[in-house]
């Protein structure tokens, strides 16, 4: 039975400026732009958009600019987070950014969860996408941990499967570790130690890969938060991320 409550995504919202060209530009060459569009971006913001399009009750927490463009938006602090009413959420996802403060936020959730029976507790997920040392302290704090191909390669791994086996010792007992590997699909490993895999689902024509990883994360969270299995979540994540790559933006997800 699916638990009631929202999925909260915490992290960045930013402005993406996308220039469309006829073909992938060669190094040190000029290309005429076919079109340009501005769209809202940021990992957590994109994931929240996908969750909304899939029909999940969701919310976003981050710094919003008063105008169309802004610089130096501050990250959410533990003090900001402490003002939330946690009872409205069933899942909270952190895009790894100001990790030290984010660990403090997750500790607030753990404290909240400690007073509740297991089926009413908030699930915590974290995304470790950038190869920045301070972010690696997030590994042991997620019930579900998304690690990027970039981070896996940075640690010396050449496949999602080898990365998961090598990095699983960094997550807490009972956690799920997930790694998407672009056109090779995605793998995951849970507390039973069994490796789960899904192939990629490439579109007929590759159009726009921006936000594909955020789409994958959101689709996995959507499935798991509704009681789906890890295999179902991985497959759905790869399907929706592949579909997203076939058109510009995100509105075609539900078509």
KAZI-V227390 format. One record per residue. N is the residue number from 0. RES is the residue in one letter. PSI is psi in radians with two decimals (* if undefined). OMEGA is omega in whole degrees, -180 to 180 (none if undefined). Layout:
# KAZI-V227390
n: (N N)
res: (RES RES)
psi: (PSI PSI)
omega: (OMEGA OMEGA)
This chain:
# KAZI-V227390
n: (0 1 2 3 4 5 6 7 8 9 10 11 12 13 14 15 16 17 18 19 20 21 22 23 24 25 26 27 28 29 30 31 32 33 34 35 36 37 38 39 40 41 42 43 44 45 46 47 48 49 50 51 52 53 54 55 56 57 58 59 60 61 62 63 64 65 66 67 68 69 70 71 72 73 74 75 76 77 78 79 80 81 82 83 84 85 86 87 88 89 90 91 92 93 94 95 96 97 98 99 100 101 102 103 104 105 106 107 108 109 110 111 112 113 114 115 116 117 118 119 120 121 122 123 124 125 126 127 128 129 130 131 132 133 134 135 136 137 138 139 140 141 142 143 144 145 146 147 148 149 150 151 152 153 154 155 156 157 158 159 160 161 162 163 164 165 166 167 168 169 170 171 172 173 174 175 176 177 178 179 180 181 182 183 184 185 186 187 188 189 190 191 192 193 194 195 196 197 198 199 200 201 202 203 204 205 206 207 208 209 210 211 212 213 214 215 216 217 218 219 220 221 222 223 224 225 226 227 228 229 230 231 232 233 234 235 236 237 238 239 240 241 242 243 244 245 246 247 248 249 250 251 252 253 254)
res: (X X X X X X X X X X X X X X X X X X X X X X X X X X X X X X X X X X X X X X X X X X X X X X X X X X X X X X X X X X X X X X X X X X X X X X X X X X X X X X X X X X X X X X X X X X X X X X X X X X X X X X X X X X X X X X X X X X X X X X X X X X X X X X X X X X X X X X X X X X X X X X X X X X X X X X X X X X X X X X X X X X X X X X X X X X X X X X X X X X X X X X X X X X X X X X X X X X X X X X X X X X X X X X X X X X X X X X X X X X X X X X X X X X X X X X X X X X X X X X X X X X X X X X X X X X X X X X X)
psi: (2.33 2.35 2.52 2.71 2.86 2.78 2.16 2.26 2.22 2.25 -2.41 2.43 2.34 -3.14 2.12 2.23 2.01 2.15 2.20 2.25 2.85 -0.68 2.85 2.18 2.48 2.72 2.43 0.54 2.73 2.52 2.45 2.33 2.21 -0.72 2.87 2.49 2.64 2.34 2.69 2.37 -2.82 2.35 -0.96 -0.67 -0.79 -0.78 -0.66 -0.68 -0.82 -0.79 -0.74 -0.79 -0.55 -0.20 0.20 2.38 2.17 2.94 2.72 2.47 2.09 3.12 2.21 2.41 2.54 -0.39 -3.02 -0.43 2.43 2.73 2.74 0.80 2.29 2.59 2.75 2.34 2.90 -0.57 -0.74 -0.80 -0.59 -0.28 -0.11 2.60 1.74 -0.29 -0.27 -0.07 2.51 -0.29 2.35 2.22 2.26 2.18 2.06 2.05 -1.62 1.35 -0.68 -0.76 -0.62 -0.60 -0.70 -0.65 -0.78 -0.62 -0.59 -0.68 -0.73 -0.72 -0.75 -0.79 -0.55 -0.31 0.04 2.69 2.73 -0.73 -0.19 -0.01 2.68 2.31 2.40 2.22 2.61 2.58 2.15 1.65 -0.71 2.60 1.17 2.13 -0.79 -0.45 -0.40 -0.25 -0.18 -0.33 -0.86 0.16 -0.07 2.51 -0.58 2.22 2.13 2.12 2.37 2.82 -0.72 -0.78 -0.74 -0.79 -0.67 -0.61 -0.02 0.18 2.56 0.07 2.81 -0.73 -0.81 -0.61 -0.76 -0.75 -0.65 -0.56 -0.15 -0.49 -0.27 -0.36 2.89 2.83 2.31 -0.03 2.87 2.31 2.28 2.41 2.08 2.49 0.94 -2.19 -0.12 0.10 -2.55 2.67 2.77 2.71 2.36 -2.95 -0.35 -0.10 0.04 2.28 2.24 2.43 2.57 2.36 2.84 2.78 1.33 2.56 2.90 -0.73 2.22 2.11 -0.83 1.89 -0.08 2.12 0.10 -0.70 -0.69 -0.63 -0.77 -0.89 -0.82 -0.70 -0.63 -0.82 -0.76 -0.85 -0.83 -0.65 -0.29 0.18 0.19 2.83 2.91 -0.69 -0.77 -0.72 -0.79 -0.83 -0.80 -0.71 -0.79 -0.64 -0.85 -0.67 -0.71 -0.75 -0.75 -0.60 -0.17 -0.02 2.89 2.42 -2.63 -0.21 -0.37 -0.07 -0.73 0.08 *)
omega: (-177 177 176 177 -177 168 180 175 -178 179 -169 161 -177 178 173 175 -173 174 -180 179 -178 -180 -180 -174 174 -177 177 175 174 177 175 -178 178 178 177 174 174 176 177 -180 -174 -174 -177 179 178 -180 178 177 -179 178 179 -180 178 177 180 171 -174 180 178 175 180 -180 178 180 178 -180 -179 -179 177 178 173 176 -177 175 176 179 177 178 175 -175 -176 -180 -178 169 -173 -176 -179 -175 173 -178 175 -178 177 167 -175 180 177 -165 -177 177 -179 175 179 177 -180 177 175 178 179 178 177 -178 -175 -179 -174 172 -168 -175 178 -177 178 173 -179 172 178 176 177 -173 -175 178 179 -175 -178 -179 -174 176 179 -176 -174 -173 -180 168 174 -177 175 177 -175 174 -180 -180 179 179 178 178 175 -179 -176 177 178 -178 -179 178 -179 179 -178 -174 -175 179 -179 -178 -177 -180 178 -177 175 178 -174 178 175 -174 176 -174 178 177 -177 178 176 176 -179 -176 179 177 -179 179 179 -176 168 172 174 177 -175 177 178 177 179 -174 -171 -179 -178 179 -180 179 178 177 177 -179 -177 -178 175 179 179 -177 -179 -178 178 175 179 179 179 178 178 -178 180 -178 179 178 179 179 -176 177 178 178 -179 -178 -178 179 180 176 -172 -171 180 -177 -173 -179 none)
